[in-house]
């Protein structure tokens, strides 16, 4: 095992030991996105740089790459939903990468069996990073190298239906960011 792989394994294990062990039951699923935010806020290598909570109507959630069609930037596929949107952006610091934190969150979501993956892309297959940063998320600090971006959308269904959106970007070793949105769907707006 190379030193780089050993360090990456230690870092991932560190994420789990810092409280990224997510054990959710369907009964507690309504709290799942908020628990994720709390865990990231408590994680010592993540510094929250922006947060917003708002009610949205016909909010577009990308389920495909973003591309330019006839002069207009749009998703290859998307869904429009209404409800309560909670947005958070963190800078990942101390030599950790946003990709490591992103992969840890995805692994925990998938192993908990609480979420259904609706779409995921990585690198250039997602489209232009500048469009994700500015047009999709409205956070210019998320602009990074296209080959280092990751995007995933999960559906959480139960008593309350959510969309959990994760986006990871990196520009340099010191400019690593993770963005998360949770959209609690309005009653009757479930697809």
Buried (B, 14 or more C-beta within 10 A) or exposed (E): EEEEEEEBEEBBEBBEEBEBEBEBEEEEBBEBBEBBBEBBEEBEBBEEBBEEEEEBEEBEBBBBBBBEEEEEBBBBEBBEBBBBBBBBBBBBEEEBBBBBBBBBBBBBBBEBEBBEEBBBBBEEEBBBBEBBBBEBBEBEBBBBBBEBBBBBBBBBBBEBBBBBBBBBBBBEEEBBBBBBBBBBBBEEBEE
